[in-house]
Amino acid sequence: MIVTHTSNPSIDYFLELPHDLAPGIQRASQGYLLPGGKGLNVSMILNQLEIPSIATAFLGGFSGEYISQTMTNYPWITLQSIKIEEANRINVKIRGTCETDINAPGPLISPLAQQQMLKELARLLHAKDWLLISGSLSRCVQEDFLLKAAQLVHRVSARLVLDVPGIKASLIARLKPTLIKPNVEELNAMFGRLGTVDEQVSQLLDAGVEQILLSNGSQGAFFYTRTKRYRIEHPCLKAISTVGSGDSMLAAFVGMLEQGRTIEEALVWAAAAGEATAISKGLADRAKIEALKENVRIIQEEARREQDEDNDGTN
């Protein structure tokens, strides 16, 4: 089973403008609401692929009610929420000739609510399950919550996946995840922008991270293990919105592995899902993902770290 966790879910209010923002009153040509938050996005893409998931989140207020009600439209998602006092945030996503996102800070999460969530995760997780912690952390949710969640995962021999912007490499090393999915900018931020991408990846793998799915926008992506590196190439299509593109990639990758697909097959689905969402209003549907799969190339390479070990005569 795949369990997703969204610490700071939202309603995303998309406004389409025929031009960029300017001073004064703006009139949108279209507006629509979508439930937001990286973990929820993962579950919604899994729903498109008809792969079941359990979505966990802190929900409260009228916005939490909207998110909860909307999730009932997804038959492959089981929502397990912890009720909080404050309303969830509403983010504004403006789409003109460029993207402008205004993200609210979100509610405070009490220690009691955090304890309740950890108990819920302990109830849900079993051996070989996946726990995907995705998105920014709510206010008052600190690294201690992540450490306790990781302990729950490792205690039952489940698999931990992290896509948490702002998390530092030192904390990731303590969490021992199976998989992380940063983009290049987030990877640099983990190390305070010190070192090259190859050096940063090597340090994470040495620290116990098993797999790294590294996205790089229109430049494609890479997938790393200790012994292999895969380059993922796809045509550069004109993006409508990049919101949820990385979440779609992660969802398809983990979902296909859960279905017993090979690494290469899962990477093809991942790349197609990320690209499909980028050219969609909202998240991609399965038909669009399927249509893009044929244009994805997966190129397997020997990991540079292994080559370096061979060259220094240690083997």
Secondary structure by P-SEA (a helix, b strand, c coil): cbbbbbccccbbbbbbbcccccccbbbbcccccccccaaaaaaaaaaaacbbbbbbbbcccaaaaaaaaaacccccbbbbbbbbcbbbbbbbbbbccbbbbbbcbbbbbcaaaaaaaaaaaaacccccbbbbbcccccccccaaaaaaaaaaaaaabbbbbbbcccccaaaaaaacccbbbbcaaaaaaaacccccaaaaaaaaaaacccccccccccccbbbbcccbbbbbbbcccccccccaaaaaaaaaaaaaaaacccaaaaaaaaaaaaaaaaaccccccaaaaaaacccbbbbbbccaaaaaaaaaccc
